[in-house]
Amino acid sequence: MQKNHFEDTIIAGGGPIGLACAISARRCGIDPLIVEAGAIADSIVRYPIGMGFFTTPELLEIGGHPFVCAGQKPTREEALKYYRGVVRTDALRVRSYTKLVNAQRSGDVITCTLATSSGDVTIDCKRLILATGYFGEANMMDVPGESLPFVAHYFDEAHRSSGLDVVVIGGRNSAVEAALELFRAGAHVTVVYRGTSFPQSVKYWVKPDIENRIAAGEISARLGATVLRIEPGVVIVSNANGVEESLHADRVYALTGFRADFALFRRLGIELDPDTERASVNPDTLETNVPGIYMAGSIVAGRFTSGIFIENGRFDGDKIFRCQ
């Protein structure tokens, strides 16, 4: 294992929150190293191609850099361009495709183990900030066949499925919106959802759309159904009546939600609430129970991430770095 030089601060996560934390550090005279398991802003990379944000651009700005977009609200592609530009303008040091897999504290030094394409490396630092987000780990169903090549846990774009039989598993916003896009691109869509109706949390303009498409017979639905297993070309479910049914599928989108990497946090020694997975964090400084390790962004909320977005999480770096 290769060992590198000492860094004052390592930030794990190169998304909007991690980049905002790095800018806060730079403005306090600290030049942090950002390590990102994927590409810059990888959580946004994983959004569907052409997706539009629900929020306006000024609420996605970090570091005081204006976010200009063509429409009233930015697209995925405009956001990626913006955050790349922030990295370039502020000369932020980012190591892409470098994942934090462990860290141990000894005295005043935290030794971080990083997985790279050429093997593991370790880097010592004084301060470790976790800004890894909740979008990197899919909620698995733990059913046979879930990892087959034609099963995806992230939605890419509808065009590739035109004319195909597609099963969408899930009934919340991402699944419902994917089902509608697939239908409008010419796919033959079946939605499988364990709930007997779509939850009220589905966007108010999307919920009647999916319900109307199902009522019109344009999208098939198996509500109150449970996925039993997935085999090549077929999804086997137990329907609302408890009867086993086979659904033909050229492609499967298992859009069952995402979660933070809680196993990593536990390896670092961070105390998590057994019910909520919420970490023990000082609300004023965002320092965890492990001295020198901080959390920023949605992961602070454990499993209940609905109240933390880019819009408010982008200020977490100012709590951590107070230039004192």
C-alpha positions as CSV (number, residue, x, y, z in Angstrom):
1,M,0.0,0.0,0.0
2,Q,1.4,3.4,-1.1
3,K,1.6,6.1,1.5
4,N,1.4,9.7,0.5
5,H,2.3,13.0,2.1
6,F,0.4,14.8,4.9
7,E,-2.7,16.9,4.1
8,D,-4.2,19.4,6.5
9,T,-7.8,18.5,5.4
10,I,-9.3,15.8,3.3
11,I,-12.8,16.1,2.0
12,A,-14.6,12.9,1.0
13,G,-17.1,13.8,-1.7
14,G,-16.8,16.0,-4.7
15,G,-20.4,17.0,-5.1
16,P,-21.8,20.4,-4.5
17,I,-21.6,20.2,-0.7
18,G,-18.0,18.8,-0.7
19,L,-17.0,21.6,-3.2
20,A,-18.6,24.2,-1.0
21,C,-16.7,22.9,2.0
22,A,-13.5,23.2,0.0
23,I,-14.2,26.8,-0.9
24,S,-14.9,27.6,2.8
25,A,-11.6,26.0,3.7
26,R,-9.7,27.9,0.9
27,R,-11.1,31.2,2.2
28,C,-9.6,30.3,5.6
29,G,-6.2,29.7,4.1
30,I,-6.5,25.9,4.0
31,D,-5.9,24.1,0.7
32,P,-7.9,20.8,1.1
33,L,-7.7,17.7,-1.0
34,I,-11.1,16.4,-2.3
35,V,-11.4,12.7,-3.0
36,E,-14.4,11.6,-5.0
37,A,-15.4,8.0,-5.7
38,G,-16.7,9.0,-9.2
39,A,-16.5,12.0,-11.4
40,I,-16.9,15.6,-10.1
41,A,-20.5,16.0,-8.9
42,D,-21.0,12.3,-9.4
43,S,-24.4,12.4,-7.7
44,I,-25.6,14.8,-10.4
45,V,-23.9,12.6,-13.1
46,R,-26.3,9.8,-12.0
47,Y,-29.4,11.9,-12.6
48,P,-31.3,11.1,-15.7
49,I,-29.9,12.6,-18.9
50,G,-31.7,15.9,-19.6
51,M,-33.3,16.1,-16.2
52,G,-34.4,19.5,-15.0
53,F,-33.9,20.7,-11.4
54,F,-37.0,21.5,-9.3
55,T,-35.2,24.5,-7.8
56,T,-33.9,27.8,-9.3
57,P,-30.2,28.3,-10.1
58,E,-29.3,30.8,-7.4
59,L,-30.2,28.2,-4.7
60,L,-27.6,25.8,-6.2
61,E,-24.8,28.4,-6.2
62,I,-21.7,27.8,-4.1
63,G,-18.8,30.1,-3.2
64,G,-20.6,33.2,-4.6
65,H,-20.2,32.0,-8.2
66,P,-23.2,33.0,-10.3
67,F,-25.1,30.1,-11.9
68,V,-26.5,31.2,-15.2
69,C,-28.8,28.9,-17.2
70,A,-30.9,29.1,-20.3
71,G,-34.2,28.6,-18.7
72,Q,-35.9,29.4,-15.4
73,K,-34.5,26.2,-13.8
74,P,-31.2,24.5,-14.7
75,T,-30.8,21.1,-16.3
76,R,-28.5,18.3,-15.2
77,E,-26.0,19.2,-18.0
78,E,-26.0,22.9,-17.0
79,A,-25.3,21.9,-13.3
80,L,-22.4,19.7,-14.3
81,K,-20.9,22.5,-16.4
82,Y,-21.4,24.9,-13.5
83,Y,-19.7,22.8,-10.9
84,R,-16.8,21.9,-13.2
85,G,-16.3,25.7,-13.7
86,V,-16.3,26.2,-9.9
87,V,-13.5,23.7,-9.5
88,R,-11.5,25.3,-12.3
89,T,-12.1,28.9,-11.1
90,D,-11.2,28.2,-7.5
91,A,-8.4,25.8,-8.4
92,L,-9.8,23.1,-6.1
93,R,-7.7,20.0,-5.9
94,V,-10.0,17.0,-6.8
95,R,-8.9,13.4,-7.1
96,S,-11.7,11.7,-9.0
97,Y,-12.4,8.0,-8.9
98,T,-10.7,7.8,-5.5
99,K,-12.9,6.4,-2.7
100,L,-12.5,6.7,1.0
101,V,-12.8,3.2,2.4
102,N,-11.5,3.7,6.0
103,A,-9.9,6.1,8.4
104,Q,-8.3,5.7,11.8
105,R,-7.2,8.3,14.3
106,S,-4.0,8.0,16.2
107,G,-3.2,11.0,18.4
108,D,-3.7,14.2,16.3
109,V,-3.4,12.3,12.9
110,I,-6.2,10.7,10.9
111,T,-4.9,8.1,8.4
112,C,-7.3,7.7,5.5
113,T,-7.3,4.7,3.3
114,L,-8.3,5.5,-0.3
115,A,-9.2,3.0,-3.1
116,T,-7.9,4.0,-6.5
117,S,-7.8,2.2,-9.9
118,S,-4.1,1.4,-9.2
119,G,-4.6,0.1,-5.7
120,D,-5.1,1.4,-2.2
121,V,-3.2,4.4,-0.9
122,T,-3.1,6.0,2.6
123,I,-2.8,9.7,3.4
124,D,-2.5,11.3,6.8
125,C,-4.5,14.4,7.6
126,K,-5.5,16.6,10.5
127,R,-9.1,17.0,9.5
128,L,-11.5,14.7,7.6
129,I,-14.8,16.0,6.3
130,L,-17.4,13.5,5.0
131,A,-19.6,15.0,2.3
132,T,-20.4,11.7,0.6
133,G,-24.2,12.2,0.2
134,Y,-26.9,9.6,0.1
135,F,-27.0,8.9,-3.6
136,G,-24.1,6.5,-3.9
137,E,-25.7,3.4,-2.3
138,A,-28.9,1.9,-3.8
139,N,-31.5,0.3,-1.5
140,M,-31.2,-3.3,-2.6
141,M,-34.3,-5.5,-2.5
142,D,-32.2,-8.6,-1.6
143,V,-33.9,-10.8,-4.2
144,P,-32.3,-13.3,-6.5
145,G,-31.3,-11.8,-9.9
146,E,-31.1,-8.2,-8.7
147,S,-27.6,-7.9,-10.1
148,L,-28.3,-9.3,-13.6
149,P,-26.9,-7.1,-16.4
150,F,-30.4,-5.9,-17.6
151,V,-31.3,-4.6,-14.1
152,A,-30.3,-1.0,-13.3
153,H,-30.7,0.9,-10.0
154,Y,-30.2,4.3,-11.6
155,F,-32.4,5.7,-14.4
156,D,-30.4,7.0,-17.4
157,E,-32.7,8.0,-20.3
158,A,-35.9,6.8,-21.9
159,H,-34.8,6.7,-25.5
160,R,-32.8,3.5,-25.1
161,S,-35.9,1.6,-24.1
162,S,-38.2,2.6,-27.0
163,G,-40.2,-0.4,-28.2
164,L,-39.0,-2.6,-25.3
165,D,-40.9,-4.1,-22.4
166,V,-39.7,-2.3,-19.3
167,V,-40.5,-3.1,-15.6
168,V,-40.1,-0.2,-13.2
169,I,-39.9,-1.2,-9.6
170,G,-40.8,1.5,-7.1
171,G,-43.5,4.0,-6.6
172,R,-41.9,7.3,-5.4
173,N,-40.8,10.3,-7.5
174,S,-37.9,8.8,-9.3
175,A,-39.8,5.6,-10.3
176,V,-42.9,7.4,-11.3
177,E,-41.1,10.0,-13.4
178,A,-39.0,7.3,-15.0
179,A,-42.2,5.3,-15.9
180,L,-43.8,8.3,-17.5
181,E,-40.7,9.2,-19.5
182,L,-40.3,5.6,-20.7
183,F,-44.0,5.5,-21.8
184,R,-43.6,8.7,-23.7
185,A,-40.5,7.4,-25.4
186,G,-42.4,4.4,-26.7
187,A,-41.6,1.7,-24.1
188,H,-44.2,-0.8,-22.9
189,V,-44.1,0.0,-19.1
190,T,-45.2,-2.0,-16.1
191,V,-44.8,-0.4,-12.7
192,V,-44.4,-2.8,-9.7
193,Y,-44.9,-1.1,-6.3
194,R,-45.5,-2.7,-2.9
195,G,-47.9,0.1,-1.9
196,T,-51.5,-0.1,-2.9
197,S,-51.5,3.5,-4.0
198,F,-48.8,6.1,-4.9
199,P,-47.8,8.1,-1.8
200,Q,-48.7,11.8,-1.3
201,S,-45.0,12.7,-1.5
202,V,-45.1,12.1,-5.3
203,K,-45.0,15.6,-6.9
204,Y,-48.5,17.0,-7.1
205,W,-48.4,17.4,-10.9
206,V,-46.8,14.0,-11.5
207,K,-49.2,11.9,-9.3
208,P,-52.4,12.5,-11.4
209,D,-50.4,11.9,-14.6
210,I,-49.3,8.4,-13.6
211,E,-52.7,7.6,-12.2
212,N,-54.4,8.7,-15.5
213,R,-52.0,6.7,-17.6
214,I,-52.7,3.6,-15.6
215,A,-56.5,4.2,-15.7
216,A,-56.2,4.6,-19.5
217,G,-54.3,1.3,-19.9
218,E,-51.3,3.1,-21.3
219,I,-49.1,2.0,-18.4
220,S,-49.6,-1.3,-16.6
221,A,-49.3,-1.4,-12.9
222,R,-49.0,-4.1,-10.2
223,L,-49.8,-2.2,-7.0
224,G,-49.5,-4.0,-3.7
225,A,-47.1,-6.4,-5.3
226,T,-43.8,-7.8,-4.1
227,V,-40.8,-8.8,-6.3
228,L,-39.9,-12.4,-5.6
229,R,-37.0,-12.8,-8.0
230,I,-35.6,-11.7,-11.3
231,E,-34.5,-14.1,-14.1
232,P,-33.2,-13.3,-17.6
233,G,-36.0,-11.6,-19.4
234,V,-38.6,-11.8,-16.6
235,V,-39.6,-10.4,-13.2
236,I,-41.5,-12.7,-10.9
237,V,-43.8,-11.0,-8.5
238,S,-46.4,-11.9,-5.9
239,N,-49.4,-9.7,-6.8
240,A,-51.9,-8.0,-4.5
241,N,-53.9,-11.3,-4.3
242,G,-50.8,-13.3,-3.4
243,V,-50.6,-15.0,-6.8
244,E,-47.2,-15.4,-8.4
245,E,-47.0,-13.7,-11.8
246,S,-44.2,-13.5,-14.4
247,L,-43.7,-10.1,-16.2
248,H,-41.7,-10.1,-19.4
249,A,-38.9,-7.5,-19.2
250,D,-36.2,-6.5,-21.7
251,R,-35.0,-4.0,-19.1
252,V,-35.6,-3.5,-15.4
253,Y,-35.2,-0.3,-13.4
254,A,-35.2,-1.1,-9.7
255,L,-35.7,2.5,-8.4
256,T,-36.2,1.7,-4.8
257,G,-34.3,4.7,-3.4
258,F,-30.8,5.3,-2.0
259,R,-29.0,5.7,1.3
260,A,-25.7,6.9,2.7
261,D,-22.8,4.5,3.3
262,F,-23.6,3.9,6.9
263,A,-21.2,0.9,7.0
264,L,-18.3,3.3,6.2
265,F,-19.3,5.7,9.0
266,R,-19.3,2.8,11.5
267,R,-15.9,1.7,10.4
268,L,-14.7,5.2,11.1
269,G,-16.0,4.9,14.7
270,I,-18.9,7.4,14.3
271,E,-21.8,6.7,16.6
272,L,-25.1,6.2,14.7
273,D,-28.6,6.1,16.2
274,P,-29.8,2.5,15.8
275,D,-33.3,3.6,14.6
276,T,-32.5,6.7,12.4
277,E,-28.8,6.1,11.5
278,R,-28.3,9.7,12.4
279,A,-24.8,10.4,13.5
280,S,-23.7,12.0,16.8
281,V,-22.8,15.5,15.5
282,N,-22.2,18.8,17.2
283,P,-24.8,21.0,15.5
284,D,-22.7,24.1,15.7
285,T,-19.4,22.7,14.2
286,L,-20.7,19.4,12.6
287,E,-17.9,17.5,14.3
288,T,-18.7,13.9,15.0
289,N,-17.9,12.0,18.2
290,V,-14.6,11.2,16.6
291,P,-12.4,14.3,17.0
292,G,-11.3,15.7,13.7
293,I,-14.0,14.0,11.6
294,Y,-16.9,16.1,10.4
295,M,-20.1,15.5,8.4
296,A,-21.7,17.9,5.9
297,G,-24.8,17.8,3.8
298,S,-27.6,15.2,3.7
299,I,-25.7,12.5,5.6
300,V,-26.1,14.5,8.8
301,A,-29.7,13.5,8.8
302,G,-29.2,9.8,8.7
303,R,-32.0,8.0,6.8
304,F,-34.3,11.0,6.9
305,T,-32.6,13.2,4.2
306,S,-35.7,14.9,2.9
307,G,-34.9,18.2,4.8
308,I,-31.3,18.6,3.6
309,F,-30.6,19.6,0.0
310,I,-27.9,21.5,-1.9
311,E,-29.9,24.6,-1.1
312,N,-29.2,24.5,2.6
313,G,-26.3,22.0,2.9
314,R,-24.1,24.3,0.8
315,F,-23.5,26.4,3.9
316,D,-22.2,23.6,6.1
317,G,-18.6,24.4,5.2
318,D,-18.9,27.8,6.9
319,K,-19.8,25.9,10.2
320,I,-16.8,23.7,9.9
321,F,-14.3,26.4,8.9
322,R,-14.7,29.5,11.0
323,C,-11.2,31.0,10.2
324,Q,-10.3,30.9,13.9
